[in-house]
Amino acid sequence: MRRIAIAALAITLAGCSTSDSLGPSGSIEGTYSLALINGSRLPFTFSTGLTLVSDDLTLYSDGSYSDYSQYSSGSTRTENGFFSENNGSLIFQPNAGGSYQGSISGRVLTQIVGGYEQRFEKQ
């Protein structure tokens, strides 16, 4: 009887736990949409007067990424580069040079870029 109870408990715990905070497959690949900048929802107006209306960040399985931004003026910007992940910590290296940090927990990806905290949510 005790073995059955222990086996049932083990099965229950295995079903409740995940191998990591990235989801059932542990995969961070996918598209993330920007939800907040410094705690404010989009659209977000920077001190320069430029207003960001949407931003989609796509992480690919080969370690590359693409970040597509749209502004109220109708202009767009695409940043491409590579990323690396280690236990939820991210490093982004744009093809144009430099690097910046981020983190991922569950379906939420956070970046700190140019003094702005950006919170993305996986689609």
ChimeraX commands (.cxc) that place a marker at each C-alpha (Angstrom):
marker #1 position 0.00,0.00,0.00 radius 0.5
marker #1 position 2.82,2.37,0.88 radius 0.5
marker #1 position 4.50,1.77,-2.52 radius 0.5
marker #1 position 1.26,2.65,-4.31 radius 0.5
marker #1 position 0.95,5.89,-2.32 radius 0.5
marker #1 position 4.57,6.84,-3.07 radius 0.5
marker #1 position 4.13,6.04,-6.77 radius 0.5
marker #1 position 0.92,8.09,-6.91 radius 0.5
marker #1 position 2.66,11.02,-5.20 radius 0.5
marker #1 position 5.60,10.82,-7.62 radius 0.5
marker #1 position 3.26,10.83,-10.63 radius 0.5
marker #1 position 1.32,13.78,-9.22 radius 0.5
marker #1 position 4.47,15.80,-8.56 radius 0.5
marker #1 position 5.86,15.03,-12.01 radius 0.5
marker #1 position 2.67,16.32,-13.58 radius 0.5
marker #1 position 2.78,19.54,-11.55 radius 0.5
marker #1 position 6.40,20.46,-12.08 radius 0.5
marker #1 position 8.13,21.76,-15.17 radius 0.5
marker #1 position 11.72,21.26,-16.13 radius 0.5
marker #1 position 12.23,25.02,-16.27 radius 0.5
marker #1 position 10.35,28.30,-16.39 radius 0.5
marker #1 position 10.30,28.45,-20.18 radius 0.5
marker #1 position 7.33,26.18,-20.74 radius 0.5
marker #1 position 6.71,22.52,-21.31 radius 0.5
marker #1 position 9.27,22.18,-24.09 radius 0.5
marker #1 position 11.80,24.56,-22.54 radius 0.5
marker #1 position 11.87,26.41,-25.86 radius 0.5
marker #1 position 12.20,30.17,-25.95 radius 0.5
marker #1 position 11.86,30.35,-29.72 radius 0.5
marker #1 position 8.84,32.28,-30.95 radius 0.5
marker #1 position 7.44,35.76,-31.31 radius 0.5
marker #1 position 7.11,38.15,-28.38 radius 0.5
marker #1 position 5.07,41.36,-28.57 radius 0.5
marker #1 position 6.08,44.43,-26.61 radius 0.5
marker #1 position 3.53,45.14,-23.88 radius 0.5
marker #1 position 5.23,47.69,-21.60 radius 0.5
marker #1 position 8.06,50.21,-21.68 radius 0.5
marker #1 position 9.11,51.43,-18.24 radius 0.5
marker #1 position 5.74,50.19,-16.97 radius 0.5
marker #1 position 3.67,52.08,-19.58 radius 0.5
marker #1 position 1.55,50.41,-22.27 radius 0.5
marker #1 position 2.01,51.17,-25.97 radius 0.5
marker #1 position 1.85,53.54,-27.70 radius 0.5
marker #1 position 4.89,54.99,-25.96 radius 0.5
marker #1 position 6.30,58.42,-26.76 radius 0.5
marker #1 position 10.03,58.88,-26.23 radius 0.5
marker #1 position 11.58,62.20,-25.17 radius 0.5
marker #1 position 12.51,62.77,-28.83 radius 0.5
marker #1 position 8.79,62.87,-29.73 radius 0.5
marker #1 position 8.93,59.55,-31.60 radius 0.5
marker #1 position 5.96,57.32,-30.71 radius 0.5
marker #1 position 6.34,53.54,-30.79 radius 0.5
marker #1 position 3.06,51.78,-31.60 radius 0.5
marker #1 position 4.19,48.14,-31.84 radius 0.5
marker #1 position 7.27,45.96,-31.55 radius 0.5
marker #1 position 7.59,42.24,-32.27 radius 0.5
marker #1 position 10.70,40.30,-31.28 radius 0.5
marker #1 position 11.18,36.88,-32.86 radius 0.5
marker #1 position 13.73,34.42,-31.47 radius 0.5
marker #1 position 14.79,31.63,-33.84 radius 0.5
marker #1 position 16.11,28.16,-33.00 radius 0.5
marker #1 position 19.49,28.91,-34.65 radius 0.5
marker #1 position 20.21,31.64,-32.06 radius 0.5
marker #1 position 19.31,34.56,-34.30 radius 0.5
marker #1 position 16.61,37.15,-33.69 radius 0.5
marker #1 position 14.68,39.84,-35.51 radius 0.5
marker #1 position 13.07,42.84,-33.81 radius 0.5
marker #1 position 10.51,44.75,-35.92 radius 0.5
marker #1 position 9.26,48.14,-34.62 radius 0.5
marker #1 position 6.50,50.38,-36.01 radius 0.5
marker #1 position 6.10,54.08,-35.21 radius 0.5
marker #1 position 3.14,56.44,-35.42 radius 0.5
marker #1 position 4.90,58.37,-38.21 radius 0.5
marker #1 position 4.61,55.26,-40.40 radius 0.5
marker #1 position 8.32,54.50,-40.19 radius 0.5
marker #1 position 9.61,51.08,-39.24 radius 0.5
marker #1 position 12.88,49.69,-37.91 radius 0.5
marker #1 position 14.23,46.16,-38.01 radius 0.5
marker #1 position 17.12,44.98,-35.86 radius 0.5
marker #1 position 18.70,41.61,-36.54 radius 0.5
marker #1 position 21.33,39.79,-34.55 radius 0.5
marker #1 position 22.07,36.84,-32.32 radius 0.5
marker #1 position 21.13,35.94,-28.78 radius 0.5
marker #1 position 22.32,33.49,-26.16 radius 0.5
marker #1 position 20.43,32.17,-23.15 radius 0.5
marker #1 position 21.72,30.69,-19.91 radius 0.5
marker #1 position 19.25,29.80,-17.13 radius 0.5
marker #1 position 16.87,32.62,-18.08 radius 0.5
marker #1 position 19.54,35.28,-18.63 radius 0.5
marker #1 position 19.78,36.59,-22.18 radius 0.5
marker #1 position 22.47,38.45,-24.10 radius 0.5
marker #1 position 21.49,40.12,-27.39 radius 0.5
marker #1 position 24.16,41.02,-29.94 radius 0.5
marker #1 position 22.79,43.15,-32.79 radius 0.5
marker #1 position 24.49,42.79,-36.18 radius 0.5
marker #1 position 25.15,46.55,-36.04 radius 0.5
marker #1 position 27.35,46.05,-32.96 radius 0.5
marker #1 position 27.13,46.33,-29.21 radius 0.5
marker #1 position 25.12,44.14,-26.88 radius 0.5
marker #1 position 22.42,44.35,-24.24 radius 0.5
marker #1 position 20.92,42.11,-21.61 radius 0.5
marker #1 position 17.57,40.57,-20.95 radius 0.5
marker #1 position 15.85,37.82,-19.06 radius 0.5
marker #1 position 13.04,35.37,-19.60 radius 0.5
marker #1 position 10.60,33.84,-17.16 radius 0.5
marker #1 position 7.67,31.83,-18.42 radius 0.5
marker #1 position 6.12,33.72,-21.33 radius 0.5
marker #1 position 7.64,37.09,-20.34 radius 0.5
marker #1 position 10.88,38.41,-21.85 radius 0.5
marker #1 position 12.40,41.57,-20.41 radius 0.5
marker #1 position 15.15,43.67,-21.99 radius 0.5
marker #1 position 17.02,46.73,-20.78 radius 0.5
marker #1 position 17.95,48.84,-23.81 radius 0.5
marker #1 position 19.16,52.43,-23.66 radius 0.5
marker #1 position 17.84,52.87,-20.12 radius 0.5
marker #1 position 14.36,51.60,-21.04 radius 0.5
marker #1 position 12.92,48.43,-19.54 radius 0.5
marker #1 position 10.93,46.60,-22.21 radius 0.5
marker #1 position 8.53,43.81,-21.28 radius 0.5
marker #1 position 7.53,41.44,-24.08 radius 0.5
marker #1 position 4.90,38.69,-23.89 radius 0.5
marker #1 position 5.08,35.51,-25.96 radius 0.5
marker #1 position 2.32,35.11,-28.55 radius 0.5
marker link #1:1,2 radius 0.2
marker link #1:2,3 radius 0.2
marker link #1:3,4 radius 0.2
marker link #1:4,5 radius 0.2
marker link #1:5,6 radius 0.2
marker link #1:6,7 radius 0.2
marker link #1:7,8 radius 0.2
marker link #1:8,9 radius 0.2
marker link #1:9,10 radius 0.2
marker link #1:10,11 radius 0.2
marker link #1:11,12 radius 0.2
marker link #1:12,13 radius 0.2
marker link #1:13,14 radius 0.2
marker link #1:14,15 radius 0.2
marker link #1:15,16 radius 0.2
marker link #1:16,17 radius 0.2
marker link #1:17,18 radius 0.2
marker link #1:18,19 radius 0.2
marker link #1:19,20 radius 0.2
marker link #1:20,21 radius 0.2
marker link #1:21,22 radius 0.2
marker link #1:22,23 radius 0.2
marker link #1:23,24 radius 0.2
marker link #1:24,25 radius 0.2
marker link #1:25,26 radius 0.2
marker link #1:26,27 radius 0.2
marker link #1:27,28 radius 0.2
marker link #1:28,29 radius 0.2
marker link #1:29,30 radius 0.2
marker link #1:30,31 radius 0.2
marker link #1:31,32 radius 0.2
marker link #1:32,33 radius 0.2
marker link #1:33,34 radius 0.2
marker link #1:34,35 radius 0.2
marker link #1:35,36 radius 0.2
marker link #1:36,37 radius 0.2
marker link #1:37,38 radius 0.2
marker link #1:38,39 radius 0.2
marker link #1:39,40 radius 0.2
marker link #1:40,41 radius 0.2
marker link #1:41,42 radius 0.2
marker link #1:42,43 radius 0.2
marker link #1:43,44 radius 0.2
marker link #1:44,45 radius 0.2
marker link #1:45,46 radius 0.2
marker link #1:46,47 radius 0.2
marker link #1:47,48 radius 0.2
marker link #1:48,49 radius 0.2
marker link #1:49,50 radius 0.2
marker link #1:50,51 radius 0.2
marker link #1:51,52 radius 0.2
marker link #1:52,53 radius 0.2
marker link #1:53,54 radius 0.2
marker link #1:54,55 radius 0.2
marker link #1:55,56 radius 0.2
marker link #1:56,57 radius 0.2
marker link #1:57,58 radius 0.2
marker link #1:58,59 radius 0.2
marker link #1:59,60 radius 0.2
marker link #1:60,61 radius 0.2
marker link #1:61,62 radius 0.2
marker link #1:62,63 radius 0.2
marker link #1:63,64 radius 0.2
marker link #1:64,65 radius 0.2
marker link #1:65,66 radius 0.2
marker link #1:66,67 radius 0.2
marker link #1:67,68 radius 0.2
marker link #1:68,69 radius 0.2
marker link #1:69,70 radius 0.2
marker link #1:70,71 radius 0.2
marker link #1:71,72 radius 0.2
marker link #1:72,73 radius 0.2
marker link #1:73,74 radius 0.2
marker link #1:74,75 radius 0.2
marker link #1:75,76 radius 0.2
marker link #1:76,77 radius 0.2
marker link #1:77,78 radius 0.2
marker link #1:78,79 radius 0.2
marker link #1:79,80 radius 0.2
marker link #1:80,81 radius 0.2
marker link #1:81,82 radius 0.2
marker link #1:82,83 radius 0.2
marker link #1:83,84 radius 0.2
marker link #1:84,85 radius 0.2
marker link #1:85,86 radius 0.2
marker link #1:86,87 radius 0.2
marker link #1:87,88 radius 0.2
marker link #1:88,89 radius 0.2
marker link #1:89,90 radius 0.2
marker link #1:90,91 radius 0.2
marker link #1:91,92 radius 0.2
marker link #1:92,93 radius 0.2
marker link #1:93,94 radius 0.2
marker link #1:94,95 radius 0.2
marker link #1:95,96 radius 0.2
marker link #1:96,97 radius 0.2
marker link #1:97,98 radius 0.2
marker link #1:98,99 radius 0.2
marker link #1:99,100 radius 0.2
marker link #1:100,101 radius 0.2
marker link #1:101,102 radius 0.2
marker link #1:102,103 radius 0.2
marker link #1:103,104 radius 0.2
marker link #1:104,105 radius 0.2
marker link #1:105,106 radius 0.2
marker link #1:106,107 radius 0.2
marker link #1:107,108 radius 0.2
marker link #1:108,109 radius 0.2
marker link #1:109,110 radius 0.2
marker link #1:110,111 radius 0.2
marker link #1:111,112 radius 0.2
marker link #1:112,113 radius 0.2
marker link #1:113,114 radius 0.2
marker link #1:114,115 radius 0.2
marker link #1:115,116 radius 0.2
marker link #1:116,117 radius 0.2
marker link #1:117,118 radius 0.2
marker link #1:118,119 radius 0.2
marker link #1:119,120 radius 0.2
marker link #1:120,121 radius 0.2
marker link #1:121,122 radius 0.2
marker link #1:122,123 radius 0.2
view
